[in-house]
């Protein structure tokens, strides 16, 4: 492998999927932030902001769904380690025609929490879609990505 080639740690020497052994890694504080956006009609965003969606409090349901998803990431992503989370926060910001979802996951452990933050965002966004689909089937979930991560051997990273 040359220096410029990516290193895929979830593959063994024969290219088969494997769960990475993190047993020898040091325990450090780790944090990851992810975000995505649910784009929708202005009327839908206004109903969410005003709390008038017929199914109930969209933001409360999405927040809880995201937190629950972060806690169950190891069950949904096959090669992801189940890790003890010390904190999960899901923030939701309603704009004129969208809801921005930001999830922060933290642990003190031997592996990072990027997947937990991403999973929380994705499921919170899906909960928003589910709560509002009867009024707006044209909603689009997009821009899911890691915003920043801290801790671990690879150090800190932030999206430019």
N, C-alpha and C positions, 0 to 999 in steps of 0.2 A: 504494500500500500504506500503510495506517495503522500507527501505532506498535504497536498491540495485535495486528496480524496476524502469524502466524508467517512466518519467511523460510525458504523451502525452497531451499537452495543447489544442490541437484541437479537443478533445473528451470531451463530457459532462459526467456526472455521469452514464448515461445509455449507453455510448459508441457511441453516435451519433456525427457526425461531426458538428463543430461549428466554427465560427470566434471568435477568442480570443478578449475579451474586453481589450483594451490597454488604455482606457480613464483615468485611475487612475495612470498610469505610468508617471514618470518624463520625461521631454524632455531633451535628452542628444545628444551629437555628437556621431554618429555611423558610422562605416566603415567596409566594408567586402571586402576580396580579394578571388577570385576563379580562378581556372585554369583548362585547359584540353589540350589535344594534338590531332591533326589530323595527323595520320600517312599515308604516301603515297609513291608512287614510287619516286626515286631520280629525275627522269626527270620532274615530276610534281612540286616538290619543287623548282627545278632550274627555271622552267618557271614562277612560282609565284615570286621568288626572282628577276628574270630578267624582269618582267613585260611583258611577251610575251604570256600570256593566252588570247585566242581569245575573251573572253567575256569582258575583261577589267581589271582594277586594282583590283585584288582579295583582297588585304589587305585593300584598302580603302573601298570597299563594305562591307567586314566583320566587319571592325571597326564601320561603320555607323549602320549596322544591329545589332551589339551587343549593341550599345548605345540605339537604338530605342527599343530593346527588354527589356532592363533594365527599361525604362520608362513605359512599358506596362505589367510589371510582374503581377500586380493585376488583369489584364484581362485574363491572361493565367493560373494562379495558383488559383484555386477556393477559397481557404481560406486565401489567402495572402492579406494583407491590401494594398490599393493603397496609396503610400507615396510620398511626395515631395522630390525628389532627389536634392541634392545640387551639386553633381558632379558624373560623370561616365567617366571612362577611360578604353579603351580597347587597350591592347598592344599585338602585334603579332610579334613572332620571328621565322624566317624561318631557319630550320636546314637542314642537308643533305637529310633527308627523312621525314620531318615533319614540322608542324607549331604548335608552342605552343601559346595558347591563354590565356591571363591573363586579368581579368576584376576587376576593383576596383569601388565600389559604395559607396557613402557617403550621409548622411542625418543628419539633426538635428531634431529629432523626438522622438516618444514614442515606436517605434518598430524597429527592426534591418533590415539590408539590405542584409542579406545573400542570399535570394532568388533572389534579383535583380542582384547580382554579378554572381550567378550560371546561371541564365537565359541569361544574356549577353554573357557568355562564350559559352553556348550551341548553341545559335542562331548564334553567330559569326562563330562557327565551322560548323554549317549547311550551312551558306552562302559560306564558303570556299568549302565545298563539292559540293554545287550547281554550283558554278562558274567553277569547275574543273571536274565534273563528266563525261563529254563527253570524256575526255582523260584518266581518271583513276577512274573507278567505284569501285575499290578495296580499296579505302581509308577507314580508320577506325577512328572513333572518340572515344577517351577513356580517362580514368583518370579524369573525371569531378569531382571536389571536392572543398570544402572550404579550403583555405590556412590559412586564419586568419580572426579574427573579433575583433573589439574593441568597447567599449561602452556598455551601458545597464546594467541592474541589474545582469546579469550573468558574467559580467566582460570581460576581454580580453581572447582570445583563439588563439592558433597557432598550426597547424598540425606539428607533430614531423617528 
